[in-house]
Amino acid sequence: MDTYNIEGKIVKEDDRYIVKDNTSLNHLVISTTTLHPDKSTSGHKHEGQEEVYIFMKGSGRMELDDKVFDVKEGDLILIEDGVFHRVHNTGTVDLYMVCVFDGGRNH
């Protein structure tokens, strides 16, 4: 499996993004989001859950609670338990990111 095709199935799709989950591992879910230009994710938090975001293509801005900062290809962001997070694509091309999280939760 290459980083740009995690296989799995589409779990969310609308005018903002396409989210695909691979649930083939026993304890982790590998999820990708293709976020279209000038669009944002809904933003959310998970009590008792941590996540890792890896930005593979494009650029944008990320919110972690009250912090807002730029993200770009190659950035890896650790999201702590219960921290609100949202991503904004501020670029002119799709922003593609991989997310890894505990498969015991529903998102």
N, CA, C and O atoms as a GROMACS GRO file, in nm:
protein
  428
    1MET      N    1   0.086  -0.118   0.000
    1MET     CA    2   0.000   0.000   0.000
    1MET      C    3   0.090   0.123   0.000
    1MET      O    4   0.181   0.133   0.082
    2ASP      N    5   0.065   0.217  -0.092
    2ASP     CA    6   0.143   0.340  -0.088
    2ASP      C    7   0.066   0.446  -0.008
    2ASP      O    8  -0.053   0.429   0.019
    3THR      N    9   0.133   0.553   0.028
    3THR     CA   10   0.073   0.654   0.116
    3THR      C   11  -0.040   0.730   0.049
    3THR      O   12  -0.120   0.794   0.118
    4TYR      N   13  -0.049   0.724  -0.082
    4TYR     CA   14  -0.155   0.796  -0.150
    4TYR      C   15  -0.275   0.708  -0.183
    4TYR      O   16  -0.374   0.756  -0.238
    5ASN      N   17  -0.267   0.580  -0.150
    5ASN     CA   18  -0.381   0.490  -0.168
    5ASN      C   19  -0.386   0.394  -0.050
    5ASN      O   20  -0.323   0.288  -0.052
    6ILE      N   21  -0.459   0.431   0.052
    6ILE     CA   22  -0.466   0.347   0.172
    6ILE      C   23  -0.569   0.236   0.159
    6ILE      O   24  -0.589   0.157   0.251
    7GLU      N   25  -0.634   0.232   0.043
    7GLU     CA   26  -0.743   0.138   0.020
    7GLU      C   27  -0.855   0.171   0.119
    7GLU      O   28  -0.872   0.288   0.152
    8GLY      N   29  -0.930   0.075   0.167
    8GLY     CA   30  -1.040   0.106   0.257
    8GLY      C   31  -1.162   0.157   0.183
    8GLY      O   32  -1.174   0.141   0.061
    9LYS      N   33  -1.252   0.221   0.258
    9LYS     CA   34  -1.377   0.267   0.196
    9LYS      C   35  -1.404   0.413   0.229
    9LYS      O   36  -1.359   0.465   0.331
   10ILE      N   37  -1.478   0.476   0.142
   10ILE     CA   38  -1.519   0.615   0.164
   10ILE      C   39  -1.623   0.617   0.275
   10ILE      O   40  -1.724   0.547   0.268
   11VAL      N   41  -1.596   0.698   0.379
   11VAL     CA   42  -1.689   0.707   0.492
   11VAL      C   43  -1.759   0.843   0.499
   11VAL      O   44  -1.862   0.856   0.564
   12LYS      N   45  -1.703   0.943   0.433
   12LYS     CA   46  -1.765   1.076   0.424
   12LYS      C   47  -1.725   1.137   0.291
   12LYS      O   48  -1.612   1.125   0.246
   13GLU      N   49  -1.821   1.203   0.228
   13GLU     CA   50  -1.790   1.273   0.104
   13GLU      C   51  -1.894   1.383   0.083
   13GLU      O   52  -2.014   1.357   0.085
   14ASP      N   53  -1.846   1.505   0.062
   14ASP     CA   54  -1.933   1.616   0.027
   14ASP      C   55  -1.850   1.719  -0.050
   14ASP      O   56  -1.740   1.688  -0.095
   15ASP      N   57  -1.901   1.840  -0.065
   15ASP     CA   58  -1.830   1.940  -0.145
   15ASP      C   59  -1.700   1.986  -0.080
   15ASP      O   60  -1.616   2.047  -0.147
   16ARG      N   61  -1.680   1.957   0.050
   16ARG     CA   62  -1.559   1.998   0.121
   16ARG      C   63  -1.446   1.898   0.107
   16ARG      O   64  -1.331   1.935   0.087
   17TYR      N   65  -1.481   1.768   0.119
   17TYR     CA   66  -1.375   1.667   0.129
   17TYR      C   67  -1.422   1.526   0.098
   17TYR      O   68  -1.542   1.500   0.083
   18ILE      N   69  -1.323   1.437   0.087
   18ILE     CA   70  -1.346   1.293   0.078
   18ILE      C   71  -1.264   1.230   0.190
   18ILE      O   72  -1.144   1.253   0.200
   19VAL      N   73  -1.329   1.150   0.275
   19VAL     CA   74  -1.261   1.081   0.385
   19VAL      C   75  -1.273   0.931   0.360
   19VAL      O   76  -1.382   0.878   0.338
   20LYS      N   77  -1.158   0.862   0.365
   20LYS     CA   78  -1.153   0.719   0.341
   20LYS      C   79  -1.084   0.651   0.459
   20LYS      O   80  -0.979   0.697   0.504
   21ASP      N   81  -1.142   0.542   0.511
   21ASP     CA   82  -1.087   0.468   0.624
   21ASP      C   83  -1.043   0.328   0.583
   21ASP      O   84  -1.114   0.258   0.511
   22ASN      N   85  -0.925   0.290   0.630
   22ASN     CA   86  -0.878   0.152   0.619
   22ASN      C   87  -0.882   0.094   0.760
   22ASN      O   88  -0.809   0.140   0.848
   23THR      N   89  -0.965  -0.006   0.781
   23THR     CA   90  -0.985  -0.067   0.913
   23THR      C   91  -0.929  -0.209   0.917
   23THR      O   92  -0.976  -0.292   0.995
   24SER      N   93  -0.830  -0.238   0.834
   24SER     CA   94  -0.776  -0.374   0.827
   24SER      C   95  -0.687  -0.411   0.946
   24SER      O   96  -0.663  -0.530   0.969
   25LEU      N   97  -0.638  -0.313   1.022
   25LEU     CA   98  -0.558  -0.342   1.140
   25LEU      C   99  -0.650  -0.374   1.259
   25LEU      O  100  -0.768  -0.336   1.258
   26ASN      N  101  -0.597  -0.441   1.360
   26ASN     CA  102  -0.678  -0.480   1.474
   26ASN      C  103  -0.710  -0.364   1.568
   26ASN      O  104  -0.818  -0.360   1.627
   27HIS      N  105  -0.617  -0.269   1.584
   27HIS     CA  106  -0.634  -0.166   1.686
   27HIS      C  107  -0.626  -0.023   1.635
   27HIS      O  108  -0.661   0.069   1.708
   28LEU      N  109  -0.582  -0.003   1.513
   28LEU     CA  110  -0.568   0.131   1.459
   28LEU      C  111  -0.647   0.146   1.330
   28LEU      O  112  -0.664   0.051   1.254
   29VAL      N  113  -0.696   0.267   1.307
   29VAL     CA  114  -0.758   0.303   1.180
   29VAL      C  115  -0.665   0.401   1.110
   29VAL      O  116  -0.614   0.495   1.172
   30ILE      N  117  -0.643   0.378   0.982
   30ILE     CA  118  -0.568   0.472   0.898
   30ILE      C  119  -0.672   0.540   0.810
   30ILE      O  120  -0.741   0.475   0.731
   31SER      N  121  -0.682   0.671   0.823
   31SER     CA  122  -0.783   0.746   0.753
   31SER      C  123  -0.715   0.854   0.669
   31SER      O  124  -0.615   0.912   0.711
   32THR      N  125  -0.769   0.880   0.550
   32THR     CA  126  -0.718   0.990   0.470
   32THR      C  127  -0.829   1.090   0.445
   32THR      O  128  -0.947   1.055   0.437
   33THR      N  129  -0.789   1.216   0.434
   33THR     CA  130  -0.882   1.322   0.397
   33THR      C  131  -0.823   1.398   0.280
   33THR      O  132  -0.708   1.444   0.286
   34THR      N  133  -0.901   1.412   0.174
   34THR     CA  134  -0.868   1.500   0.064
   34THR      C  135  -0.957   1.622   0.082
   34THR      O  136  -1.077   1.616   0.058
   35LEU      N  137  -0.897   1.733   0.126
   35LEU     CA  138  -0.969   1.856   0.157
   35LEU      C  139  -0.951   1.954   0.041
   35LEU      O  140  -0.839   1.993   0.008
   36HIS      N  141  -1.062   1.993  -0.019
   36HIS     CA  142  -1.058   2.078  -0.138
   36HIS      C  143  -1.019   2.222  -0.103
   36HIS      O  144  -1.038   2.266   0.011
   37PRO      N  145  -0.965   2.298  -0.201
   37PRO     CA  146  -0.922   2.437  -0.177
   37PRO      C  147  -1.035   2.523  -0.119
   37PRO      O  148  -1.151   2.510  -0.156
   38ASP      N  149  -0.996   2.611  -0.027
   38ASP     CA  150  -1.089   2.705   0.038
   38ASP      C  151  -1.197   2.635   0.120
   38ASP      O  152  -1.302   2.695   0.146
   39LYS      N  153  -1.174   2.511   0.161
   39LYS     CA  154  -1.269   2.437   0.244
   39LYS      C  155  -1.204   2.403   0.377
   39LYS      O  156  -1.082   2.411   0.392
   40SER      N  157  -1.288   2.366   0.475
   40SER     CA  158  -1.241   2.331   0.609
   40SER      C  159  -1.311   2.205   0.657
   40SER      O  160  -1.423   2.176   0.617
   41THR      N  161  -1.243   2.130   0.742
   41THR     CA  162  -1.309   2.019   0.808
   41THR      C  163  -1.406   2.075   0.912
   41THR      O  164  -1.399   2.193   0.946
   42SER      N  165  -1.495   1.991   0.961
   42SER     CA  166  -1.595   2.037   1.058
   42SER      C  167  -1.533   2.079   1.191
   42SER      O  168  -1.581   2.171   1.256
   43GLY      N  169  -1.428   2.012   1.229
   43GLY     CA  170  -1.367   2.035   1.359
   43GLY      C  171  -1.438   1.955   1.465
   43GLY      O  172  -1.561   1.948   1.467
   44HIS      N  173  -1.360   1.893   1.552
   44HIS     CA  174  -1.416   1.807   1.655
   44HIS      C  175  -1.309   1.774   1.758
   44HIS      O  176  -1.193   1.812   1.743
   45LYS      N  177  -1.349   1.704   1.863
   45LYS     CA  178  -1.253   1.652   1.961
   45LYS      C  179  -1.303   1.517   2.008
   45LYS      O  180  -1.420   1.484   1.994
   46HIS      N  181  -1.211   1.439   2.064
   46HIS     CA  182  -1.242   1.305   2.112
   46HIS      C  183  -1.192   1.292   2.255
   46HIS      O  184  -1.072   1.293   2.278
   47GLU      N  185  -1.282   1.279   2.349
   47GLU     CA  186  -1.240   1.256   2.488
   47GLU      C  187  -1.183   1.115   2.497
   47GLU      O  188  -1.244   1.018   2.451
   48GLY      N  189  -1.065   1.103   2.557
   48GLY     CA  190  -1.002   0.972   2.574
   48GLY      C  191  -0.933   0.919   2.450
   48GLY      O  192  -0.897   0.802   2.446
   49GLN      N  193  -0.914   1.003   2.348
   49GLN     CA  194  -0.854   0.958   2.223
   49GLN      C  195  -0.744   1.054   2.177
   49GLN      O  196  -0.755   1.176   2.193
   50GLU      N  197  -0.641   0.998   2.119
   50GLU     CA  198  -0.533   1.075   2.058
   50GLU      C  199  -0.531   1.044   1.909
   50GLU      O  200  -0.581   0.941   1.866
   51GLU      N  201  -0.473   1.135   1.831
   51GLU     CA  202  -0.461   1.116   1.687
   51GLU      C  203  -0.326   1.168   1.640
   51GLU      O  204  -0.263   1.250   1.705
   52VAL      N  205  -0.285   1.118   1.525
   52VAL     CA  206  -0.166   1.170   1.456
   52VAL      C  207  -0.210   1.209   1.315
   52VAL      O  208  -0.269   1.127   1.244
   53TYR      N  209  -0.182   1.333   1.275
   53TYR     CA  210  -0.209   1.379   1.139
   53TYR      C  211  -0.075   1.394   1.068
   53TYR      O  212   0.020   1.450   1.122
   54ILE      N  213  -0.070   1.343   0.945
   54ILE     CA  214   0.049   1.356   0.860
   54ILE      C  215   0.004   1.423   0.731
   54ILE      O  216  -0.080   1.369   0.658
   55PHE      N  217   0.059   1.540   0.703
   55PHE     CA  218   0.021   1.615   0.584
   55PHE      C  219   0.109   1.571   0.468
   55PHE      O  220   0.231   1.586   0.471
   56MET      N  221   0.044   1.517   0.364
   56MET     CA  222   0.116   1.454   0.253
   56MET      C  223   0.128   1.545   0.130
   56MET      O  224   0.228   1.542   0.060
   57LYS      N  225   0.025   1.626   0.104
   57LYS     CA  226   0.023   1.716  -0.013
   57LYS      C  227  -0.052   1.842   0.025
   57LYS      O  228  -0.146   1.838   0.105
   58GLY      N  229  -0.012   1.953  -0.032
   58GLY     CA  230  -0.083   2.078  -0.012
   58GLY      C  231  -0.039   2.152   0.112
   58GLY      O  232   0.060   2.119   0.176
   59SER      N  233  -0.117   2.256   0.145
   59SER     CA  234  -0.087   2.338   0.262
   59SER      C  235  -0.216   2.397   0.316
   59SER      O  236  -0.319   2.399   0.248
   60GLY      N  237  -0.209   2.445   0.440
   60GLY     CA  238  -0.327   2.503   0.501
   60GLY      C  239  -0.298   2.556   0.640
   60GLY      O  240  -0.184   2.588   0.674
   61ARG      N  241  -0.404   2.564   0.720
   61ARG     CA  242  -0.393   2.609   0.859
   61ARG      C  243  -0.464   2.507   0.946
   61ARG      O  244  -0.564   2.447   0.905
   62MET      N  245  -0.412   2.490   1.066
   62MET     CA  246  -0.471   2.394   1.159
   62MET      C  247  -0.502   2.464   1.290
   62MET      O  248  -0.426   2.548   1.336
   63GLU      N  249  -0.615   2.428   1.348
   63GLU     CA  250  -0.654   2.475   1.481
   63GLU      C  251  -0.638   2.359   1.579
   63GLU      O  252  -0.685   2.248   1.553
   64LEU      N  253  -0.572   2.384   1.690
   64LEU     CA  254  -0.567   2.293   1.805
   64LEU      C  255  -0.609   2.375   1.925
   64LEU      O  256  -0.530   2.454   1.977
   65ASP      N  257  -0.733   2.357   1.970
   65ASP     CA  258  -0.792   2.443   2.073
   65ASP      C  259  -0.775   2.589   2.029
   65ASP      O  260  -0.826   2.627   1.924
   66ASP      N  261  -0.705   2.671   2.106
   66ASP     CA  262  -0.690   2.813   2.074
   66ASP      C  263  -0.570   2.845   1.987
   66ASP      O  264  -0.550   2.960   1.950
   67LYS      N  265  -0.488   2.745   1.953
   67LYS     CA  266  -0.370   2.767   1.869
   67LYS      C  267  -0.407   2.749   1.723
   67LYS      O  268  -0.478   2.655   1.687
   68VAL      N  269  -0.359   2.839   1.638
   68VAL     CA  270  -0.378   2.829   1.493
   68VAL      C  271  -0.240   2.845   1.428
   68VAL      O  272  -0.167   2.938   1.461
   69PHE      N  273  -0.206   2.755   1.336
   69PHE     CA  274  -0.073   2.758   1.275
   69PHE      C  275  -0.080   2.699   1.135
   69PHE      O  276  -0.173   2.626   1.101
   70ASP      N  277   0.021   2.732   1.054
   70ASP     CA  278   0.031   2.681   0.918
   70ASP      C  279   0.077   2.536   0.918
   70ASP      O  280   0.155   2.495   1.004
   71VAL      N  281   0.027   2.459   0.820
   71VAL     CA  282   0.072   2.322   0.798
   71VAL      C  283   0.101   2.305   0.649
   71VAL      O  284   0.044   2.373   0.564
   72LYS      N  285   0.192   2.211   0.621
   72LYS     CA  286   0.231   2.187   0.482
   72LYS      C  287   0.276   2.043   0.467
   72LYS      O  288   0.289   1.969   0.565
   73GLU      N  289   0.300   2.004   0.344
   73GLU     CA  290   0.348   1.870   0.312
   73GLU      C  291   0.468   1.834   0.400
   73GLU      O  292   0.563   1.911   0.412
   74GLY      N  293   0.461   1.716   0.462
   74GLY     CA  294   0.570   1.669   0.547
   74GLY      C  295   0.549   1.695   0.695
   74GLY      O  296   0.619   1.637   0.778
   75ASP      N  297   0.454   1.780   0.731
   75ASP     CA  298   0.428   1.808   0.873
   75ASP      C  299   0.356   1.692   0.939
   75ASP      O  300   0.268   1.630   0.879
   76LEU      N  301   0.393   1.664   1.063
   76LEU     CA  302   0.330   1.562   1.145
   76LEU      C  303   0.281   1.631   1.272
   76LEU      O  304   0.358   1.695   1.342
   77ILE      N  305   0.152   1.617   1.301
   77ILE     CA  306   0.091   1.686   1.414
   77ILE      C  307   0.035   1.583   1.511
   77ILE      O  308  -0.043   1.496   1.472
   78LEU      N  309   0.073   1.593   1.637
   78LEU     CA  310   0.021   1.506   1.742
   78LEU      C  311  -0.096   1.577   1.808
   78LEU      O  312  -0.083   1.690   1.853
   79ILE      N  313  -0.210   1.510   1.812
   79ILE     CA  314  -0.331   1.569   1.870
   79ILE      C  315  -0.360   1.495   2.000
   79ILE      O  316  -0.391   1.376   2.000
   80GLU      N  317  -0.349   1.568   2.110
   80GLU     CA  318  -0.366   1.508   2.242
   80GLU      C  319  -0.512   1.481   2.273
   80GLU      O  320  -0.603   1.536   2.210
   81ASP      N  321  -0.533   1.397   2.370
   81ASP     CA  322  -0.665   1.359   2.421
   81ASP      C  323  -0.751   1.482   2.447
   81ASP      O  324  -0.712   1.572   2.521
   82GLY      N  325  -0.870   1.486   2.385
   82GLY     CA  326  -0.968   1.590   2.413
   82GLY      C  327  -0.942   1.725   2.352
   82GLY      O  328  -1.014   1.820   2.383
   83VAL      N  329  -0.842   1.739   2.265
   83VAL     CA  330  -0.810   1.868   2.204
   83VAL      C  331  -0.894   1.886   2.077
   83VAL      O  332  -0.897   1.800   1.989
   84PHE      N  333  -0.963   2.001   2.069
   84PHE     CA  334  -1.040   2.035   1.950
   84PHE      C  335  -0.943   2.056   1.833
   84PHE      O  336  -0.840   2.122   1.849
   85HIS      N  337  -0.977   2.001   1.716
   85HIS     CA  338  -0.891   2.017   1.599
   85HIS      C  339  -0.974   2.035   1.472
   85HIS      O  340  -1.080   1.974   1.454
   86ARG      N  341  -0.921   2.122   1.385
   86ARG     CA  342  -0.985   2.154   1.256
   86ARG      C  343  -0.876   2.192   1.158
   86ARG      O  344  -0.775   2.252   1.196
   87VAL      N  345  -0.896   2.157   1.032
   87VAL     CA  346  -0.800   2.190   0.927
   87VAL      C  347  -0.869   2.274   0.821
   87VAL      O  348  -0.983   2.248   0.784
   88HIS      N  349  -0.797   2.377   0.772
   88HIS     CA  350  -0.845   2.466   0.667
   88HIS      C  351  -0.747   2.456   0.549
   88HIS      O  352  -0.627   2.471   0.568
   89ASN      N  353  -0.799   2.432   0.430
   89ASN     CA  354  -0.714   2.433   0.312
   89ASN      C  355  -0.709   2.576   0.259
   89ASN      O  356  -0.807   2.626   0.204
   90THR      N  357  -0.595   2.641   0.277
   90THR     CA  358  -0.576   2.778   0.232
   90THR      C  359  -0.504   2.785   0.098
   90THR      O  360  -0.476   2.894   0.047
   91GLY      N  361  -0.473   2.669   0.042
   91GLY     CA  362  -0.401   2.664  -0.084
   91GLY      C  363  -0.494   2.660  -0.204
   91GLY      O  364  -0.616   2.676  -0.192
   92THR      N  365  -0.435   2.638  -0.320
   92THR     CA  366  -0.511   2.635  -0.446
   92THR      C  367  -0.528   2.494  -0.502
   92THR      O  368  -0.590   2.475  -0.606
   93VAL      N  369  -0.471   2.394  -0.432
   93VAL     CA  370  -0.484   2.253  -0.471
   93VAL      C  371  -0.538   2.175  -0.352
   93VAL      O  372  -0.538   2.224  -0.239
   94ASP      N  373  -0.583   2.052  -0.378
   94ASP     CA  374  -0.631   1.966  -0.269
   94ASP      C  375  -0.522   1.947  -0.164
   94ASP      O  376  -0.405   1.929  -0.196
   95LEU      N  377  -0.563   1.950  -0.038
   95LEU     CA  378  -0.476   1.917   0.074
   95LEU      C  379  -0.506   1.772   0.110
   95LEU      O  380  -0.621   1.736   0.133
   96TYR      N  381  -0.402   1.689   0.114
   96TYR     CA  382  -0.419   1.546   0.141
   96TYR      C  383  -0.346   1.512   0.270
   96TYR      O  384  -0.226   1.538   0.282
   97MET      N  385  -0.418   1.455   0.368
   97MET     CA  386  -0.357   1.420   0.495
   97MET      C  387  -0.399   1.280   0.537
   97MET      O  388  -0.507   1.231   0.502
   98VAL      N  389  -0.310   1.216   0.612
   98VAL     CA  390  -0.334   1.084   0.669
   98VAL      C  391  -0.351   1.102   0.819
   98VAL      O  392  -0.277   1.177   0.883
   99CYS      N  393  -0.449   1.032   0.874
   99CYS     CA  394  -0.476   1.036   1.018
   99CYS      C  395  -0.471   0.894   1.072
   99CYS      O  396  -0.525   0.802   1.011
  100VAL      N  397  -0.405   0.877   1.187
  100VAL     CA  398  -0.399   0.748   1.253
  100VAL      C  399  -0.464   0.763   1.390
  100VAL      O  400  -0.431   0.854   1.465
  101PHE      N  401  -0.557   0.672   1.423
  101PHE     CA  402  -0.623   0.678   1.552
  101PHE      C  403  -0.665   0.539   1.599
  101PHE      O  404  -0.668   0.443   1.521
  102ASP      N  405  -0.698   0.529   1.726
  102ASP     CA  406  -0.741   0.406   1.788
  102ASP      C  407  -0.872   0.360   1.726
  102ASP      O  408  -0.970   0.436   1.723
  103GLY      N  409  -0.874   0.239   1.676
  103GLY     CA  410  -0.991   0.187   1.607
  103GLY      C  411  -1.109   0.155   1.698
  103GLY      O  412  -1.215   0.116   1.649
  104GLY      N  413  -1.093   0.171   1.828
  104GLY     CA  414  -1.201   0.143   1.921
  104GLY      C  415  -1.305   0.253   1.929
  104GLY      O  416  -1.403   0.240   2.002
  105ARG      N  417  -1.285   0.361   1.858
  105ARG     CA  418  -1.382   0.470   1.865
  105ARG      C  419  -1.453   0.489   1.733
  105ARG      O  420  -1.400   0.455   1.627
  106ASN      N  421  -1.570   0.543   1.740
  106ASN     CA  422  -1.642   0.582   1.619
  106ASN      C  423  -1.617   0.730   1.598
  106ASN      O  424  -1.611   0.805   1.695
  107HIS      N  425  -1.602   0.772   1.474
  107HIS     CA  426  -1.583   0.915   1.451
  107HIS      C  427  -1.697   0.965   1.374
  107HIS      O  428  -1.703   1.084   1.342
   0.00000   0.00000   0.00000
